[in-house]
Amino acid sequence: MFVKFISSDRVETAVNAEQVTFISSVTDGTRIRFGEGRSVTVVEPMDEVIERLNKTRSFPQE
């Protein structure tokens, strides 16, 4: 499942919730990390990011 956020440069960014490996709070907002050293910084606060990613993961898998 994809979740839409706004990146620090104000561009809409879609994140695959299943690939997230680490989330941290940074000056610009929240950094979402994926495997292989990839990351994106979004403007939403960390609590909101976690809540939205968790809601996505709660859907039953088909």
N, CA and C of each residue as an Amber inpcrd file, in Angstrom:
protein
   186
   0.8210000  -1.1830000   0.0000000   0.0000000   0.0000000   0.0000000
   0.8690000   1.2520000   0.0000000   0.4590000   2.2220000  -0.7380000
   1.1760000   3.4830000  -0.7970000   0.4870000   4.5330000   0.0670000
   1.2980000   5.3930000   0.6810000   0.8070000   6.5010000   1.4890000
   1.4040000   7.7750000   0.9090000   0.5770000   8.8100000   0.7420000
   1.0560000  10.0580000   0.1490000   1.4620000  11.0370000   1.2410000
   2.6530000  11.6180000   1.0890000   3.1760000  12.6420000   1.9730000
   3.6550000  13.8050000   1.1220000   4.0310000  14.9000000   1.7800000
   4.6200000  16.0470000   1.0960000   6.0990000  16.0940000   1.4890000
   6.9760000  16.0170000   0.5110000   8.4080000  16.0320000   0.8090000
   8.8540000  17.4350000   1.2170000  10.0550000  17.5290000   1.7520000
  10.5440000  18.8160000   2.2640000  10.6620000  19.8790000   1.1780000
  10.7300000  19.4620000  -0.0990000  10.7600000  20.4380000  -1.1940000
   9.3590000  20.6690000  -1.7740000   8.3180000  20.2800000  -0.9900000
   6.8970000  20.5170000  -1.2890000   6.3700000  19.7440000  -2.4910000
   6.9720000  18.6300000  -2.7910000   6.5170000  17.7560000  -3.8670000
   5.7750000  16.5750000  -3.2450000   4.6390000  16.1970000  -3.8280000
   3.9230000  15.0240000  -3.3290000   4.7930000  13.7920000  -3.5210000
   4.8360000  12.9330000  -2.5010000   5.6720000  11.7440000  -2.5190000
   4.8530000  10.5570000  -2.0710000   4.8920000   9.4670000  -2.8310000
   4.2120000   8.2360000  -2.4510000   5.2240000   7.2810000  -1.8290000
   4.8660000   6.7330000  -0.6730000   5.7450000   5.8350000   0.0610000
   5.0860000   4.4710000   0.1520000   5.8260000   3.4190000  -0.1860000
   5.3380000   2.0590000  -0.0210000   5.5530000   1.6720000   1.4360000
   4.4760000   1.5620000   2.2020000   4.5590000   1.3050000   3.6400000
   5.2870000   0.0070000   3.9580000   5.2420000  -0.9560000   3.0860000
   5.8850000  -2.2500000   3.3320000   7.4050000  -2.1740000   3.2510000
   7.9570000  -1.1350000   2.6490000   9.4020000  -1.0360000   2.4820000
  10.0820000  -0.1460000   3.5220000   9.3120000   0.4820000   4.4020000
   9.8800000   1.3790000   5.4060000  10.6500000   0.5630000   6.4360000
  11.9010000   0.9740000   6.7030000  12.7250000   0.2690000   7.6880000
  13.0260000   1.1090000   8.9130000  12.9280000   2.4420000   8.8240000
  13.2970000   3.3040000   9.9390000  12.6620000   4.6700000   9.7330000
  12.2160000   5.2910000  10.8300000  11.6250000   6.6250000  10.7860000
  12.2920000   7.4540000  11.8730000  12.6950000   8.6840000  11.5400000
  13.3120000   9.5440000  12.5530000  12.8490000  10.9840000  12.3800000
  12.8100000  11.6900000  13.4860000  12.4460000  13.0990000  13.4730000
  13.6770000  13.9240000  13.1130000  13.5120000  14.8680000  12.1860000
  14.5970000  15.7540000  11.7650000  14.0790000  17.1890000  11.7670000
  14.9710000  18.1380000  11.6000000  14.6030000  19.5560000  11.6360000
  13.5050000  19.8890000  10.6260000  13.5870000  19.3190000   9.4280000
  12.6360000  19.6290000   8.3550000  11.3050000  18.9030000   8.4850000
  11.2050000  17.8910000   9.3570000   9.9870000  17.0970000   9.4680000
  10.3120000  15.6910000   9.9310000  10.1070000  14.7160000   9.0580000
  10.3610000  13.3120000   9.3900000  11.1020000  12.6440000   8.2390000
  12.1580000  11.9130000   8.5640000  12.8940000  11.1700000   7.5460000
  12.4080000   9.7310000   7.5700000  12.0120000   9.2410000   6.3970000
  11.5440000   7.8660000   6.2270000  12.6300000   7.1300000   5.4520000
  13.1450000   6.0510000   6.0390000  14.2330000   5.2990000   5.4040000
  13.7170000   3.9780000   4.8530000  14.3500000   3.5640000   3.7750000
  14.0490000   2.3000000   3.1060000  15.3410000   1.5020000   3.0360000
  15.2880000   0.3170000   2.5100000  16.5040000  -0.4760000   2.3370000
  17.4610000   0.1760000   1.3540000  18.6900000  -0.2950000   1.3740000
  19.7280000   0.1330000   0.4290000  20.0540000   1.6200000   0.5260000
  19.9650000   2.2100000   1.7170000  20.3740000   3.5920000   1.9170000
  19.4650000   4.6590000   1.3370000  18.2770000   4.3060000   0.9180000
  17.3480000   5.2870000   0.3580000  16.5310000   5.9260000   1.4760000
  16.1880000   7.2110000   1.3020000  15.3380000   7.8850000   2.2760000
  14.6420000   9.0690000   1.6260000  13.6000000   9.5470000   2.3010000
  12.8960000  10.7500000   1.8860000  12.5360000  11.5160000   3.1560000
  12.6450000  12.8290000   3.0970000  12.2440000  13.6630000   4.2270000
  10.9140000  14.3130000   3.8770000   9.9320000  14.1570000   4.7780000
   8.5960000  14.7140000   4.5570000   8.3040000  15.7520000   5.6310000
   7.3690000  16.6530000   5.3510000   7.0730000  17.7500000   6.2750000
   6.1440000  17.3390000   7.4130000   5.4470000  16.2320000   7.2890000
   4.5310000  15.7920000   8.3310000   5.3170000  15.3970000   9.5880000
   4.7560000  15.6580000  10.7790000   5.4310000  15.2550000  12.0130000
   5.4690000  13.7310000  12.1550000   6.4330000  13.2390000  12.9340000
   6.6470000  11.8040000  13.0460000   5.4110000  11.0520000  13.5230000
   4.6740000  11.5830000  14.4860000   3.4750000  10.8920000  14.9720000
   2.4510000  10.6710000  13.8630000   2.2810000  11.6640000  13.0080000
   1.3400000  11.5320000  11.8870000   1.8340000  10.5000000  10.8790000
   3.1280000  10.5160000  10.5890000   3.6990000   9.5400000   9.6470000
   3.4760000   8.1230000  10.1650000   3.7880000   7.8990000  11.4330000
   3.6140000   6.5630000  12.0180000   2.1500000   6.1350000  11.9670000
   1.2580000   7.0280000  12.3350000  -0.1680000   6.7030000  12.3250000
  -0.6430000   6.3260000  10.9160000  -0.2550000   7.1070000   9.9290000
  -0.7030000   6.8420000   8.5570000  -0.1040000   5.5500000   8.0050000
   1.1640000   5.2870000   8.3050000   1.7720000   4.0340000   7.8550000
   1.1340000   2.8330000   8.5480000   0.8500000   2.9480000   9.8310000
   0.2170000   1.8570000  10.5670000  -1.1910000   1.5600000  10.0710000
  -1.9440000   2.6010000   9.7130000  -3.2900000   2.3880000   9.1610000
  -3.2110000   1.6040000   7.8620000  -2.2160000   1.8930000   7.0640000
  -2.0430000   1.2050000   5.7860000  -1.7560000  -0.2710000   6.0120000
  -0.9420000  -0.5720000   6.9880000  -0.5550000  -1.9530000   7.2700000
  -1.6720000  -2.7520000   7.9370000  -2.7050000  -2.1060000   8.4570000
  -3.7620000  -2.8150000   9.1550000  -4.7990000  -3.4420000   8.2230000
  -4.7470000  -3.1080000   6.9370000  -5.6730000  -3.6990000   5.9910000
  -5.3310000  -5.1710000   5.7900000  -6.3510000  -6.0420000   5.6900000
  -6.0710000  -7.4720000   5.4820000  -5.4290000  -7.6950000   4.1120000
  -4.4630000  -8.5890000   4.0800000  -3.7910000  -8.9440000   2.8210000
  -4.6720000  -9.9070000   2.0450000  -4.7690000  -9.7030000   0.7560000
  -5.5970000 -10.5890000  -0.0870000  -4.7430000 -11.6420000  -0.7230000
